[in-house]
Amino acid sequence: MDDTDRRRSVLRLSAAGRAVYEQIVPVARAYERRLLAALNADDAAALDRILTRLQTRAGQLADDA
């Protein structure tokens, strides 16, 4: 747990966990690229703006709680 921000947790991986992480990340990123290939540049930019706005709002709501 992060003492300055209780919404955040710090994760430390073992060597075995790190090895699994290094196997999974390329697969996940490849899937993400294939998924986002359905969007043109304007749609991708709009999605990024919307997700950023929602993330900002979620942080504000958490601060209010």
N, C-alpha and C positions, 0 to 999 in steps of 0.2 A: 504494500500500500504506500502511496506517496503521501507523506504527511502534509504537504502544502496543497494538494489537490486530491481530495478523497474519492473523486470519480476515476482516478487513474491508479492502475496497479502495475507494478514492475515485475516482469517475468524474466527469469534467468533459466536458460536451457542447459541441461547436462550435455555432455559430448554426444550421447546417443540422440538426444532431442534435437541438437543442432544438425546432426546428420539427416534426420528426418525432415527438418525444416528446409535444408538445402535441396532435398529431393522434391519437396512439395512446391516450393515457390516457383520454379520454372514452369511446372505444369499449370499452376494457377494463373500465372502471367500469360501463358499461351492461350488458355481458355478465355481470359479477359480480352485479349487482342481479337480472338475470333468472335466473341460476343459483340464487342464494340465496332467491329467491322460492318455491322448492320447500320451504323449511323454515318451520315455524311459529316463534314467538318462543322457545319452550322449546328446540327443536332448534337454533336459531341460537346461543342462549346456551351450550348444551352443546358445540357445535362450537368456539366461541370458547374455552371453558375447556380443551378437549382440545388444541387447537392451541397455546395458551399453555403448557400443561404440557409438551408435546413440545418446543417451542422452548426452554424453560428447561432441560429435560433434555439437549437437544443441546448447549447452551452448557456445561453441566457436563461432559459427555463430552469436549468439545473442550478444556476446561481441564485435564482429567485426562491428555490425550494428550501 
